[in-house]
Amino acid sequence: DQQVKQNSPSLSVQEGRISILNCDYTNSMFDYFLWYKKYPAEGPTFLISISSIKDKNEDGRFTVFLNKSAKHLSLHIVPSQPGDSAVYFCAASLDQGGKLIFGQGTELSVKP
Amino acid sequence: SQTIHQWPATLVQPVGSPLSLECTVEGTSNPNLYWYRQAAGRGLQLLFYSVGIGQISSEVPQNLSASRPQDRQFILSSKKLLLSDSGFYLCAWNRGALGNTEAFFGQGTRLTVV
């Protein structure tokens, strides 16, 4: 039972344009959502998070949007840079401070 | 500052052999500890998590087990490895307190069972 889903395994974007990564979840009890970035053969690194009481959180070039009614969140990266090329994972938590459930990941490729 | 160490970085083991992967966290106390696995082309699957010494929760029935003999030490084990145990294993921790869900990951162990 995949509670957190990233339906696009890959995304290719031109440098300078916007990258939009999507994530859907099934459990309405999730109350905290996070995005991680991962390079091959390395552990994931935290990017940005959002609490379920908010619908938007912004940090520099990264913005996460949460649509609770649709059980959908997205990560916007603008402008995209070649160094952003990596696998991006969304994750959700049932209680703040608890275990994280991850999606399958989306591989982003930003072309110069 | 807090750091997480995971070793070894790579491991090649024959089918039927035992496994022991170790993870330690420094700079914090009473962390939540996690073992995840990333199989080839797949997402991050939560295998085990622990909220305290000797407390282990298993998420997926499998050929693996976990133990937490000390507050900041988390061990992933198997008595007999299967080919399907191959993958990229990641240890992680978070503070386990309200508002501190962000988890920090180790560098991972690439396990190949041959």
Backbone of each chain as ProteinMPNN parsed JSONL, in Angstrom:
{"seq_chain_A": "DQQVKQNSPSLSVQEGRISILNCDYTNSMFDYFLWYKKYPAEGPTFLISISSIKDKNEDGRFTVFLNKSAKHLSLHIVPSQPGDSAVYFCAASLDQGGKLIFGQGTELSVKP", "coords_chain_A": {"N_chain_A": [[0.844, -1.181, 0.0], [0.935, 1.904, -1.155], [1.383, 4.794, 0.355], [2.343, 7.285, -0.147], [2.867, 8.872, -3.128], [4.755, 9.367, -6.052], [4.189, 10.044, -9.141], [5.564, 10.604, -11.442], [8.383, 9.371, -12.779], [10.545, 10.682, -13.88], [11.829, 13.919, -14.897], [12.494, 16.501, -17.139], [14.032, 19.596, -17.554], [14.671, 22.871, -18.816], [17.523, 24.877, -18.14], [17.078, 27.663, -16.002], [14.341, 27.728, -16.261], [11.17, 26.866, -14.721], [10.931, 24.167, -12.425], [8.653, 21.686, -11.631], [7.703, 19.495, -9.281], [5.722, 16.765, -8.386], [3.543, 15.275, -5.903], [1.482, 12.87, -4.396], [-0.747, 11.85, -1.798], [-2.344, 9.412, 0.316], [-3.277, 9.153, 2.896], [-5.159, 10.969, 5.008], [-4.451, 11.721, 7.514], [-1.822, 12.419, 7.661], [0.407, 14.902, 8.769], [2.605, 16.411, 8.316], [4.937, 17.36, 5.88], [7.646, 16.718, 3.68], [10.431, 17.514, 1.538], [13.117, 15.922, -0.056], [16.422, 15.794, -1.4], [18.419, 13.787, -3.483], [21.543, 12.48, -4.347], [23.26, 10.055, -6.435], [24.426, 7.173, -4.694], [24.583, 8.459, -2.267], [23.305, 9.673, 0.918], [19.94, 10.968, 1.333], [19.307, 14.513, 1.371], [17.845, 17.043, 3.321], [15.452, 19.353, 2.067], [13.121, 21.147, 2.159], [10.18, 21.803, 4.089], [6.703, 21.398, 5.097], [4.017, 22.174, 7.192], [0.822, 20.709, 7.916], [-0.971, 22.675, 8.523], [-0.486, 24.779, 6.958], [-0.426, 26.184, 3.598], [1.561, 26.856, 1.929], [5.082, 27.14, 1.652], [8.119, 28.816, 1.559], [11.504, 28.914, 0.487], [14.071, 30.503, -0.518], [14.942, 29.561, -3.735], [13.183, 27.512, -3.689], [9.885, 26.344, -3.312], [7.215, 24.976, -1.567], [4.02, 23.667, -2.055], [0.89, 22.918, -0.626], [-2.02, 21.098, -1.001], [-4.57, 20.23, 0.696], [-7.166, 19.271, 0.376], [-7.076, 17.979, -2.035], [-5.163, 16.189, -1.451], [-2.458, 16.569, -2.182], [0.82, 17.591, -2.933], [3.357, 19.864, -4.017], [6.577, 20.676, -5.336], [8.247, 23.524, -6.237], [10.835, 24.733, -8.19], [12.625, 27.506, -8.88], [14.717, 29.928, -10.36], [15.525, 26.994, -12.282], [18.56, 25.133, -11.961], [21.533, 23.61, -13.331], [22.856, 22.211, -11.288], [20.776, 21.366, -9.753], [19.994, 18.955, -10.633], [19.041, 15.799, -9.777], [17.669, 13.136, -7.734], [14.475, 13.572, -6.437], [12.691, 13.267, -3.482], [9.52, 13.052, -1.993], [8.092, 13.163, 1.279], [6.121, 12.054, 4.061], [4.67, 12.516, 7.292], [3.027, 11.016, 10.08], [2.855, 12.013, 12.614], [4.308, 14.819, 14.037], [7.744, 14.597, 14.378], [7.832, 11.952, 14.119], [8.037, 8.825, 12.244], [9.051, 8.835, 8.803], [7.359, 8.517, 5.732], [8.138, 7.68, 2.506], [7.897, 8.715, -0.944], [8.302, 7.357, -4.308], [10.187, 8.747, -5.654], [11.422, 11.255, -7.954], [13.321, 11.746, -10.771], [15.109, 14.509, -11.533], [16.277, 16.343, -14.259], [18.199, 18.954, -15.208], [18.837, 20.827, -17.925], [21.556, 22.525, -19.473]], "CA_chain_A": [[0.0, 0.0, 0.0], [1.802, 3.066, -1.303], [0.655, 5.924, 0.914], [2.9, 8.499, -0.734], [3.143, 8.495, -4.512], [5.288, 10.306, -7.019], [3.83, 9.303, -10.344], [6.484, 10.885, -12.544], [9.72, 8.902, -12.414], [11.587, 11.579, -14.356], [11.413, 15.237, -15.379], [13.595, 17.219, -17.773], [13.718, 21.018, -17.613], [15.751, 23.721, -19.293], [18.095, 25.794, -17.148], [16.414, 28.954, -15.906], [12.896, 27.577, -16.234], [10.631, 26.333, -13.473], [10.738, 22.731, -12.261], [7.522, 21.383, -10.75], [7.67, 18.077, -8.908], [4.44, 16.504, -7.754], [3.454, 14.18, -4.949], [0.134, 12.634, -3.895], [-0.791, 10.966, -0.647], [-3.672, 8.839, 0.511], [-3.673, 9.193, 4.292], [-5.502, 12.336, 5.394], [-3.912, 11.989, 8.843], [-0.469, 12.981, 7.563], [0.351, 16.295, 9.199], [3.871, 17.093, 8.046], [5.422, 16.895, 4.581], [9.016, 17.155, 3.452], [11.099, 17.182, 0.288], [14.536, 15.6, 0.056], [17.185, 15.698, -2.638], [19.376, 12.694, -3.334], [22.492, 12.151, -5.407], [23.594, 8.623, -6.418], [25.358, 6.645, -3.7], [24.623, 9.323, -1.088], [22.054, 9.772, 1.627], [19.125, 12.128, 0.988], [19.472, 15.719, 2.173], [16.588, 17.759, 3.515], [15.303, 20.586, 1.305], [12.089, 22.054, 2.633], [9.053, 21.087, 4.663], [5.492, 22.179, 5.311], [3.043, 21.614, 8.114], [-0.508, 20.596, 7.319], [-1.776, 23.851, 8.812], [-0.12, 25.788, 5.969], [-0.571, 25.744, 2.215], [2.734, 27.277, 1.163], [6.299, 27.476, 2.379], [9.112, 29.232, 0.566], [12.869, 29.043, 0.967], [14.924, 30.81, -1.667], [14.403, 29.122, -5.029], [12.305, 26.364, -3.462], [8.577, 26.594, -2.703], [6.363, 23.797, -1.486], [2.594, 23.963, -1.972], [0.106, 21.804, -0.11], [-3.463, 21.148, -1.249], [-5.053, 19.135, 1.528], [-8.408, 18.694, -0.148], [-6.683, 17.086, -3.122], [-4.081, 15.333, -0.942], [-1.427, 16.775, -3.187], [1.799, 18.636, -2.7], [4.286, 20.051, -5.12], [7.802, 21.431, -5.101], [8.61, 24.379, -7.346], [12.203, 25.223, -8.162], [12.739, 28.526, -9.922], [14.982, 29.257, -11.62], [16.235, 25.714, -12.185], [19.983, 25.178, -12.28], [22.056, 22.252, -13.598], [23.181, 21.568, -10.014], [19.555, 20.823, -9.142], [19.775, 17.613, -11.18], [19.121, 14.806, -8.702], [16.376, 12.493, -7.467], [13.75, 14.279, -5.388], [11.726, 12.445, -2.772], [8.633, 13.664, -1.012], [7.881, 12.306, 2.44], [5.046, 12.499, 4.933], [4.726, 11.998, 8.647], [1.726, 10.977, 10.743], [2.931, 12.885, 13.787], [5.569, 15.545, 13.984], [8.756, 13.908, 15.158], [7.714, 10.523, 13.89], [8.659, 8.206, 11.078], [8.753, 9.415, 7.503], [6.99, 7.618, 4.655], [8.647, 8.311, 1.297], [7.446, 8.348, -2.276], [9.256, 6.587, -5.104], [11.215, 9.633, -6.178], [11.394, 11.775, -9.326], [14.654, 12.164, -11.192], [15.092, 15.79, -12.245], [17.441, 16.657, -15.076], [18.167, 20.345, -15.66], [19.774, 20.909, -19.043], [22.091, 23.878, -19.69]], "C_chain_A": [[0.887, 1.241, 0.0], [1.045, 4.289, -0.824], [1.12, 7.256, 0.351], [3.379, 8.138, -2.136], [3.716, 9.661, -5.302], [5.167, 9.613, -8.368], [4.734, 9.567, -11.534], [7.879, 10.414, -12.15], [10.828, 9.839, -12.873], [10.981, 12.866, -14.893], [12.642, 15.923, -15.954], [13.179, 18.666, -17.993], [14.936, 21.78, -18.129], [16.228, 24.638, -18.177], [17.376, 27.137, -17.186], [14.894, 28.874, -15.854], [12.465, 27.015, -14.89], [10.548, 24.807, -13.522], [9.597, 22.529, -11.276], [7.483, 19.88, -10.524], [6.428, 17.834, -8.073], [4.454, 15.269, -6.875], [2.007, 14.073, -4.468], [0.196, 11.694, -2.7], [-2.218, 10.515, -0.393], [-4.182, 8.993, 1.948], [-3.914, 10.632, 4.735], [-4.982, 12.695, 6.789], [-2.469, 12.494, 8.815], [-0.518, 14.457, 7.932], [1.651, 17.059, 8.938], [4.45, 16.482, 6.781], [6.8, 17.504, 4.311], [9.455, 16.78, 2.035], [12.587, 16.98, 0.557], [15.133, 15.523, -1.344], [18.237, 14.628, -2.457], [20.237, 12.545, -4.589], [22.807, 10.668, -5.326], [24.624, 8.289, -5.357], [25.544, 7.576, -2.498], [23.291, 9.255, -0.356], [21.266, 11.0, 1.194], [19.433, 13.307, 1.91], [18.165, 16.498, 2.182], [16.59, 19.06, 2.719], [14.365, 21.572, 1.979], [10.934, 21.225, 3.167], [7.853, 22.005, 4.793], [4.59, 21.433, 6.276], [1.676, 21.602, 7.458], [-1.399, 21.801, 7.61], [-1.478, 24.994, 7.835], [-0.407, 25.266, 4.569], [0.627, 26.136, 1.355], [3.891, 27.549, 2.103], [7.399, 27.729, 1.361], [10.478, 29.369, 1.216], [13.774, 29.245, -0.239], [14.26, 30.396, -2.958], [13.358, 28.009, -4.891], [11.016, 26.79, -2.757], [7.792, 25.29, -2.704], [4.926, 24.264, -1.295], [1.867, 22.712, -1.493], [-1.372, 22.054, -0.37], [-4.083, 19.964, -0.508], [-6.301, 18.492, 0.974], [-8.123, 17.704, -1.265], [-5.64, 16.066, -2.678], [-2.895, 15.362, -1.898], [-0.461, 17.841, -2.718], [2.763, 18.706, -3.87], [5.476, 20.881, -4.656], [8.118, 22.214, -6.371], [10.041, 24.857, -7.149], [12.323, 26.243, -9.281], [13.763, 29.587, -9.502], [15.75, 27.956, -11.423], [17.677, 25.872, -12.634], [20.481, 23.763, -12.531], [22.407, 21.497, -12.317], [21.973, 21.021, -9.279], [19.269, 19.407, -9.635], [20.058, 16.566, -10.113], [17.779, 14.08, -8.653], [15.731, 13.207, -6.278], [12.68, 13.361, -4.804], [10.807, 13.33, -1.938], [8.397, 12.649, 0.092], [6.779, 12.906, 3.295], [5.174, 11.827, 6.284], [3.349, 12.059, 9.287], [1.699, 11.845, 11.986], [4.294, 13.53, 13.774], [6.562, 14.892, 14.933], [8.737, 12.425, 14.955], [8.359, 10.061, 12.609], [8.184, 8.865, 9.794], [8.432, 8.31, 6.507], [7.323, 8.318, 3.345], [7.901, 7.839, 0.048], [8.567, 7.668, -3.036], [10.37, 7.438, -5.689], [10.966, 10.05, -7.618], [12.792, 12.252, -9.671], [14.548, 13.415, -12.041], [16.403, 15.979, -12.995], [17.28, 18.08, -15.594], [19.261, 20.52, -16.706], [20.238, 22.34, -19.273], [21.564, 24.481, -20.999]], "O_chain_A": [[1.504, 1.585, 1.008], [0.156, 4.777, -1.521], [0.38, 8.24, 0.369], [4.185, 7.226, -2.316], [3.225, 10.787, -5.228], [5.941, 8.712, -8.693], [4.684, 8.841, -12.527], [8.496, 11.007, -11.266], [11.931, 9.807, -12.328], [9.815, 12.92, -15.285], [13.706, 15.927, -15.334], [12.114, 18.939, -18.545], [16.078, 21.38, -17.904], [15.432, 25.115, -17.368], [17.1, 27.679, -18.257], [14.23, 29.83, -15.453], [13.296, 26.726, -14.029], [10.145, 24.23, -14.532], [9.581, 23.138, -10.206], [7.261, 19.099, -11.449], [6.118, 18.603, -7.163], [5.25, 14.35, -7.064], [1.38, 15.088, -4.164], [1.086, 10.848, -2.607], [-3.175, 11.154, -0.829], [-5.39, 8.966, 2.184], [-2.974, 11.423, 4.826], [-5.067, 13.852, 7.199], [-1.953, 12.948, 9.836], [-1.391, 15.186, 7.46], [1.771, 18.228, 9.305], [4.461, 15.263, 6.612], [7.073, 18.65, 4.67], [8.919, 15.856, 1.424], [13.222, 17.744, 1.284], [14.448, 15.229, -2.324], [18.88, 14.554, -1.41], [19.74, 12.492, -5.715], [22.644, 10.066, -4.264], [25.581, 9.036, -5.149], [26.549, 7.488, -1.794], [22.279, 8.839, -0.92], [21.856, 11.977, 0.733], [19.775, 13.124, 3.079], [17.475, 16.593, 1.167], [17.586, 19.783, 2.693], [14.756, 22.687, 2.325], [10.732, 20.084, 2.751], [7.957, 23.22, 4.626], [4.425, 20.217, 6.184], [1.404, 22.391, 6.553], [-2.467, 21.938, 7.013], [-2.127, 26.04, 7.873], [-0.607, 24.068, 4.37], [0.69, 25.781, 0.178], [3.723, 28.102, 3.19], [7.587, 26.956, 0.422], [10.607, 29.866, 2.335], [14.188, 28.288, -0.894], [13.144, 30.823, -3.253], [12.728, 27.618, -5.873], [11.045, 27.496, -1.749], [7.719, 24.593, -3.716], [4.65, 25.143, -0.478], [2.187, 21.596, -1.901], [-1.909, 23.099, -0.002], [-4.116, 18.844, -1.019], [-6.475, 17.28, 1.093], [-8.835, 16.713, -1.426], [-5.275, 15.176, -3.446], [-2.406, 14.329, -2.354], [-0.867, 18.868, -2.174], [2.954, 17.739, -4.606], [5.385, 21.673, -3.718], [8.241, 21.635, -7.45], [10.409, 25.327, -6.072], [12.155, 25.925, -10.458], [13.68, 30.097, -8.385], [16.541, 27.839, -10.487], [17.983, 26.631, -13.553], [19.913, 22.809, -12.0], [22.271, 20.274, -12.264], [22.117, 20.295, -8.295], [18.387, 18.734, -9.102], [21.177, 16.461, -9.611], [16.872, 14.373, -9.432], [16.369, 13.418, -5.247], [11.881, 12.766, -5.526], [11.266, 14.249, -1.258], [8.489, 11.441, -0.123], [6.535, 14.112, 3.26], [5.709, 10.725, 6.408], [2.595, 13.009, 9.079], [0.648, 12.357, 12.371], [5.308, 12.875, 13.533], [6.279, 14.665, 16.109], [9.538, 11.704, 15.55], [9.119, 10.789, 11.971], [7.069, 9.38, 9.712], [9.13, 7.299, 6.437], [6.847, 9.425, 3.094], [7.359, 6.735, -0.005], [9.646, 7.427, -2.492], [11.378, 6.915, -6.163], [10.38, 9.305, -8.403], [13.378, 13.063, -8.953], [13.973, 13.394, -13.129], [17.488, 15.801, -12.442], [16.338, 18.377, -16.329], [20.449, 20.38, -16.415], [19.428, 23.266, -19.271], [21.909, 25.612, -21.341]]}, "seq_chain_B": "SQTIHQWPATLVQPVGSPLSLECTVEGTSNPNLYWYRQAAGRGLQLLFYSVGIGQISSEVPQNLSASRPQDRQFILSSKKLLLSDSGFYLCAWNRGALGNTEAFFGQGTRLTVV", "coords_chain_B": {"N_chain_B": [[27.564, 19.975, 16.995], [25.331, 17.724, 15.289], [26.074, 14.464, 14.091], [25.946, 11.681, 11.828], [26.985, 8.404, 11.437], [27.67, 5.773, 9.254], [28.416, 2.493, 8.391], [29.692, -0.477, 6.635], [30.624, 1.392, 3.619], [30.334, 0.096, 1.191], [29.465, -3.268, 0.363], [29.92, -6.618, -0.401], [28.4, -9.628, -0.392], [28.059, -13.191, -0.061], [25.207, -15.248, -0.933], [23.313, -16.488, 1.779], [25.094, -15.835, 3.738], [25.878, -14.084, 6.864], [24.813, -10.775, 8.009], [25.785, -7.564, 9.124], [25.172, -4.313, 9.712], [26.167, -1.152, 10.81], [25.228, 1.78, 12.625], [25.786, 4.957, 13.939], [25.006, 7.774, 15.969], [26.013, 11.035, 16.75], [26.237, 13.745, 19.089], [23.676, 14.211, 19.967], [20.921, 13.208, 22.052], [18.839, 10.418, 22.864], [17.662, 9.938, 20.256], [15.22, 9.345, 17.609], [15.606, 6.491, 15.617], [16.236, 5.113, 12.372], [16.022, 2.607, 9.804], [16.275, 2.478, 6.376], [15.641, 1.192, 3.074], [16.709, 1.338, -0.252], [15.821, -0.119, -3.052], [16.937, -1.131, -6.336], [16.002, 1.323, -8.624], [13.789, 1.982, -7.132], [11.767, 3.527, -4.528], [12.337, 4.929, -1.213], [12.186, 2.645, 1.255], [10.827, 2.132, 4.391], [12.262, 0.196, 6.869], [12.837, -0.479, 9.623], [12.222, 1.132, 12.79], [13.156, 2.979, 15.717], [12.395, 4.162, 18.915], [13.72, 4.229, 21.261], [16.197, 2.709, 23.472], [16.422, -0.717, 22.914], [13.875, -0.776, 21.868], [12.161, -1.666, 19.107], [10.539, -1.287, 16.048], [9.063, -3.029, 13.445], [8.573, -2.55, 10.049], [8.204, -3.941, 7.714], [7.738, -7.301, 6.997], [10.412, -9.545, 6.788], [13.67, -10.745, 5.846], [15.354, -9.572, 7.599], [16.643, -8.046, 10.635], [16.653, -5.752, 13.415], [18.523, -3.973, 15.904], [18.971, -2.092, 18.924], [21.308, -1.487, 20.849], [22.504, 0.525, 22.335], [21.912, 3.994, 23.197], [22.521, 5.649, 20.996], [23.102, 3.971, 18.906], [22.472, 1.861, 16.207], [21.674, -1.157, 14.728], [21.609, -3.175, 11.878], [20.721, -6.386, 10.885], [21.195, -9.716, 9.546], [20.663, -13.201, 9.468], [20.949, -14.981, 7.388], [21.63, -14.054, 4.253], [19.648, -13.134, 1.394], [19.33, -13.079, -2.209], [17.543, -11.077, -2.841], [17.942, -9.219, -0.882], [19.734, -7.376, -1.676], [20.67, -3.966, -2.141], [20.443, -0.418, -1.415], [21.206, 0.715, 1.656], [20.057, 2.785, 4.19], [20.643, 4.68, 7.053], [18.973, 6.698, 9.442], [18.119, 9.579, 11.48], [15.97, 11.37, 13.758], [14.793, 13.995, 15.93], [12.538, 13.34, 17.258], [10.759, 14.889, 18.643], [7.923, 17.072, 19.022], [7.355, 18.984, 16.157], [9.817, 18.56, 15.101], [10.374, 16.901, 12.829], [12.074, 16.568, 10.699], [14.38, 14.448, 9.209], [17.697, 13.156, 9.357], [20.129, 11.784, 7.278], [22.47, 9.056, 6.957], [25.383, 8.239, 4.94], [24.903, 5.938, 3.599], [24.865, 2.388, 2.721], [25.971, 0.322, 0.227], [24.787, -2.686, -0.569], [25.513, -5.719, -2.024], [24.336, -8.779, -2.844], [25.587, -11.843, -3.733]], "CA_chain_B": [[26.642, 19.629, 15.931], [25.027, 16.3, 15.23], [26.554, 13.734, 12.921], [25.533, 10.284, 11.752], [27.984, 7.593, 10.761], [27.135, 4.489, 8.809], [29.454, 1.719, 7.707], [30.623, 0.029, 5.631], [30.03, 2.104, 2.492], [29.959, -0.934, 0.222], [29.605, -4.619, 0.898], [29.524, -7.713, -1.293], [28.27, -10.811, 0.461], [27.418, -14.338, -0.74], [23.911, -15.719, -0.442], [23.4, -17.362, 2.946], [26.033, -15.321, 4.738], [25.24, -13.137, 7.78], [24.992, -9.349, 7.73], [25.702, -6.608, 10.227], [25.44, -2.924, 9.353], [26.113, -0.353, 12.035], [24.965, 3.209, 12.489], [25.872, 5.674, 15.213], [24.697, 9.197, 15.918], [26.748, 11.803, 17.749], [25.827, 15.119, 19.301], [22.299, 14.311, 20.417], [20.551, 12.1, 22.921], [17.509, 9.83, 22.69], [17.077, 10.194, 18.933], [14.547, 8.273, 16.876], [16.533, 5.941, 14.632], [15.519, 4.461, 11.279], [16.692, 1.944, 8.694], [15.547, 2.482, 5.113], [16.299, 0.519, 1.957], [16.347, 1.749, -1.595], [16.134, -1.134, -4.053], [17.248, -0.541, -7.636], [14.874, 1.933, -9.301], [12.64, 2.083, -6.253], [11.823, 4.584, -3.522], [12.916, 4.622, 0.096], [11.266, 1.814, 2.029], [11.143, 2.08, 5.812], [12.392, -1.176, 7.343], [12.729, -0.508, 11.083], [12.485, 2.367, 13.499], [13.32, 2.792, 17.148], [12.229, 5.388, 19.696], [14.533, 4.138, 22.47], [17.018, 1.506, 23.611], [15.685, -1.974, 22.969], [12.535, -0.65, 21.272], [12.271, -1.784, 17.654], [9.307, -1.536, 15.313], [9.328, -3.533, 12.108], [7.562, -2.089, 9.108], [8.022, -4.897, 6.617], [8.249, -8.631, 7.342], [11.489, -9.829, 5.858], [14.779, -11.55, 6.295], [16.259, -8.715, 8.338], [16.268, -7.657, 11.991], [17.373, -4.566, 13.886], [18.699, -3.883, 17.348], [19.47, -0.815, 19.429], [21.927, -1.826, 22.135], [22.823, 1.767, 23.035], [21.016, 5.103, 22.825], [22.832, 6.248, 19.698], [23.622, 2.923, 18.041], [21.4, 1.11, 15.562], [22.321, -2.209, 13.957], [20.766, -3.964, 10.973], [21.339, -7.71, 10.803], [20.534, -10.851, 8.926], [21.381, -14.465, 9.72], [21.255, -15.578, 6.082], [21.232, -13.117, 3.215], [19.034, -13.571, 0.148], [19.632, -12.192, -3.331], [16.62, -9.946, -2.81], [18.374, -8.252, 0.129], [20.606, -6.373, -2.299], [20.08, -2.635, -2.2], [21.164, 0.689, -0.781], [20.64, 0.805, 2.988], [20.272, 4.106, 4.769], [20.286, 4.919, 8.443], [18.55, 8.086, 9.633], [17.661, 9.915, 12.825], [15.389, 12.67, 14.028], [14.767, 14.267, 17.367], [11.383, 12.692, 17.845], [9.927, 15.816, 19.424], [6.964, 17.795, 18.197], [7.93, 20.034, 15.33], [11.186, 18.222, 14.684], [10.25, 15.683, 12.056], [13.135, 16.456, 9.704], [15.314, 13.357, 9.47], [19.036, 13.296, 8.785], [20.54, 10.481, 6.781], [23.863, 8.697, 6.745], [25.812, 8.184, 3.55], [24.38, 4.724, 2.98], [25.675, 1.195, 2.456], [25.565, -0.414, -0.966], [24.923, -4.123, -0.333], [25.288, -6.596, -3.166], [24.352, -10.194, -2.461], [25.928, -12.584, -4.953]], "C_chain_B": [[26.457, 18.112, 15.885], [25.579, 15.676, 13.956], [26.056, 12.302, 13.002], [26.559, 9.529, 10.92], [27.393, 6.227, 10.448], [28.237, 3.756, 8.077], [29.103, 0.24, 7.624], [29.897, 0.758, 4.505], [29.568, 1.133, 1.413], [30.251, -2.298, 0.818], [29.117, -5.608, -0.148], [29.549, -8.983, -0.466], [27.637, -11.958, -0.329], [26.066, -14.655, -0.12], [24.13, -16.664, 0.737], [24.347, -16.881, 4.025], [25.307, -14.343, 5.671], [25.561, -11.692, 7.395], [24.941, -8.561, 9.027], [26.116, -5.245, 9.724], [25.245, -2.072, 10.605], [25.941, 1.126, 11.739], [25.087, 3.843, 13.871], [25.605, 7.156, 14.98], [25.464, 9.88, 17.04], [26.137, 13.194, 17.893], [24.378, 15.301, 19.697], [22.002, 13.126, 21.309], [19.107, 11.698, 22.647], [16.896, 10.155, 21.319], [16.14, 9.054, 18.526], [15.525, 7.801, 15.803], [15.765, 5.101, 13.63], [16.496, 3.715, 10.365], [15.752, 1.97, 7.491], [16.347, 1.662, 4.095], [15.782, 1.099, 0.655], [16.786, 0.641, -2.539], [16.321, -0.438, -5.4], [15.973, 0.007, -8.286], [13.638, 2.118, -8.44], [12.821, 3.245, -5.283], [12.471, 4.117, -2.239], [11.881, 3.874, 0.933], [11.713, 1.771, 3.481], [11.143, 0.626, 6.271], [12.13, -1.273, 8.847], [12.851, 0.912, 11.628], [12.463, 2.097, 14.987], [13.204, 4.132, 17.865], [13.037, 5.347, 20.996], [15.297, 2.821, 22.509], [16.126, 0.273, 23.73], [14.298, -1.935, 22.353], [12.657, -0.613, 19.756], [10.894, -2.042, 17.081], [9.663, -1.934, 13.891], [8.201, -3.116, 11.184], [7.242, -3.132, 8.046], [8.56, -6.255, 7.046], [9.28, -9.072, 6.319], [12.57, -10.629, 6.548], [15.734, -10.774, 7.197], [15.74, -8.467, 9.752], [17.085, -6.446, 12.378], [17.486, -4.619, 15.396], [19.258, -2.519, 17.702], [20.051, -1.069, 20.817], [22.3, -0.605, 22.976], [21.972, 2.896, 22.473], [21.247, 5.593, 21.403], [23.424, 5.242, 18.719], [22.479, 2.071, 17.517], [22.042, 0.117, 14.612], [21.286, -2.955, 13.125], [21.456, -5.293, 10.716], [20.514, -8.672, 9.972], [21.35, -12.101, 9.249], [21.804, -15.114, 8.416], [20.734, -14.662, 4.988], [20.62, -13.824, 2.006], [19.453, -12.617, -0.966], [18.792, -10.924, -3.276], [16.974, -8.917, -1.734], [19.321, -7.198, -0.444], [19.891, -5.027, -2.361], [20.963, -1.62, -1.517], [20.487, 0.948, 0.557], [21.038, 2.144, 3.628], [19.801, 4.146, 6.207], [19.91, 6.388, 8.584], [18.144, 8.304, 11.082], [16.876, 11.211, 12.795], [15.17, 12.798, 15.53], [13.562, 13.655, 18.045], [10.518, 13.59, 18.694], [8.994, 16.553, 18.47], [7.651, 18.913, 17.425], [9.331, 19.75, 14.864], [11.179, 16.939, 13.878], [11.403, 15.482, 11.098], [14.125, 15.371, 10.11], [16.613, 13.591, 8.729], [19.565, 11.908, 8.46], [22.057, 10.309, 6.787], [24.152, 8.591, 5.261], [25.388, 6.903, 2.853], [25.39, 3.607, 2.83], [25.115, 0.498, 1.229], [25.837, -1.885, -0.725], [24.601, -4.886, -1.607], [25.415, -8.031, -2.682], [24.556, -11.01, -3.73], [25.788, -14.094, -4.743]], "O_chain_B": [[27.288, 17.339, 16.363], [25.553, 16.283, 12.885], [25.782, 11.777, 14.081], [26.948, 9.968, 9.837], [26.71, 5.617, 11.272], [28.919, 4.337, 7.233], [28.316, -0.258, 8.429], [28.667, 0.737, 4.454], [28.523, 1.336, 0.796], [31.143, -2.466, 1.649], [28.033, -5.452, -0.71], [30.58, -9.364, 0.088], [26.772, -11.723, -1.173], [25.814, -14.371, 1.051], [25.01, -17.525, 0.705], [24.399, -17.459, 5.111], [24.245, -13.828, 5.321], [26.444, -11.423, 6.58], [24.146, -8.86, 9.918], [27.271, -5.035, 9.352], [24.286, -2.251, 11.355], [26.44, 1.647, 10.741], [24.553, 3.324, 14.851], [25.938, 7.709, 13.932], [25.551, 9.357, 18.15], [25.59, 13.747, 16.939], [23.894, 16.431, 19.759], [22.749, 12.147, 21.32], [18.275, 12.516, 22.255], [15.749, 10.595, 21.237], [16.251, 7.938, 19.034], [16.191, 8.613, 15.16], [14.774, 4.456, 13.973], [17.638, 4.134, 10.179], [14.599, 1.546, 7.571], [17.554, 1.468, 4.237], [14.583, 1.319, 0.481], [17.978, 0.475, -2.799], [15.91, 0.708, -5.577], [14.998, -0.719, -8.479], [12.553, 2.383, -8.959], [13.883, 3.864, -5.224], [13.077, 3.047, -2.183], [10.829, 4.418, 1.271], [12.855, 1.413, 3.771], [10.159, -0.091, 6.09], [11.294, -2.063, 9.285], [13.489, 1.775, 11.025], [11.853, 1.14, 15.462], [13.834, 5.114, 17.473], [13.04, 6.319, 21.752], [15.073, 1.934, 21.686], [15.2, 0.232, 24.54], [13.612, -2.956, 22.316], [13.187, 0.342, 19.187], [10.164, -2.908, 17.563], [10.453, -1.27, 13.22], [7.024, -3.302, 11.494], [6.12, -3.187, 7.543], [9.727, -6.357, 7.423], [9.042, -8.981, 5.114], [12.407, -11.118, 7.666], [16.811, -11.27, 7.525], [14.556, -8.651, 10.033], [18.096, -6.143, 11.744], [16.661, -5.225, 16.079], [19.928, -1.874, 16.895], [19.373, -0.89, 21.829], [22.398, -0.701, 24.2], [21.383, 2.766, 21.4], [20.298, 5.914, 20.686], [24.163, 5.617, 17.808], [21.627, 1.616, 18.28], [22.864, 0.498, 13.778], [20.219, -3.318, 13.62], [22.637, -5.328, 10.369], [19.323, -8.475, 9.731], [22.579, -12.056, 9.295], [22.872, -15.72, 8.329], [19.523, -14.515, 4.822], [21.005, -14.936, 1.644], [19.877, -11.491, -0.706], [19.261, -9.838, -3.618], [16.364, -7.849, -1.682], [19.665, -6.235, 0.241], [18.685, -4.952, -2.597], [22.08, -1.919, -1.095], [19.326, 1.355, 0.598], [22.198, 2.554, 3.597], [18.7, 3.701, 6.532], [20.485, 7.236, 7.901], [17.863, 7.357, 11.816], [17.083, 12.052, 11.92], [15.339, 11.843, 16.289], [13.554, 13.469, 19.262], [9.63, 13.108, 19.398], [9.25, 16.641, 17.269], [8.429, 19.686, 17.984], [9.976, 20.623, 14.284], [11.895, 15.993, 14.204], [11.694, 14.349, 10.714], [14.644, 15.38, 11.227], [16.634, 14.144, 7.629], [19.46, 10.981, 9.263], [22.816, 11.269, 6.645], [23.277, 8.824, 4.427], [25.506, 6.797, 1.632], [26.6, 3.833, 2.813], [23.942, 0.128, 1.19], [26.995, -2.299, -0.68], [23.533, -4.71, -2.194], [26.46, -8.445, -2.179], [23.792, -10.885, -4.687], [26.035, -14.871, -5.665]]}, "name": "protein", "num_of_chains": 2, "seq": "DQQVKQNSPSLSVQEGRISILNCDYTNSMFDYFLWYKKYPAEGPTFLISISSIKDKNEDGRFTVFLNKSAKHLSLHIVPSQPGDSAVYFCAASLDQGGKLIFGQGTELSVKPSQTIHQWPATLVQPVGSPLSLECTVEGTSNPNLYWYRQAAGRGLQLLFYSVGIGQISSEVPQNLSASRPQDRQFILSSKKLLLSDSGFYLCAWNRGALGNTEAFFGQGTRLTVV"}
